[in-house]
């Protein structure tokens, strides 16, 4: 008898495999788990993620994903993230306040048509919380970015040091 959790893990494994095969391109396009193959360019005017990467970390620890998000011809609202390698993935922003660094969740990130936004150390990032396995240099992390319209961007992010 297969449990819902086992079915979910199998589905994530299939998505992860497809993304790992596409990892060499370093880009991804919007679509479903069945269309998680990266292309040299997204269809004209579609959102696009480039230059994605994830920090190495031990199992049980936290890591972060970074990338450049190009919004496309329409406005875009990023409302969440998911990955099979962590118990949770949240969009966060690091900022300095009164001489101290702080980090807070960002439930919505809005992009105007044609805009791009850099997710980088010390700023916006996707926090990978309670890793289910170690992330070592050379690994690839499948990441799904969700929009307010219900679309998703499939990302294959290599693990590397900054």
Secondary structure, 3 states (H helix, E strand, C coil): CCCHHHHHHHHHHHHHHHHHHHHHHCEEEECCHHHCCCCCCCCCCCCEEEEEEECCECCCCCEEEEEEEECCCCCEEEEEEECCCEEEEEEEEEEEECCEEEEEECCCEEECCCCEEEECCCCEEEEEEEECCCECCCCEEEEEEEECCCCEEEEEEEECCC
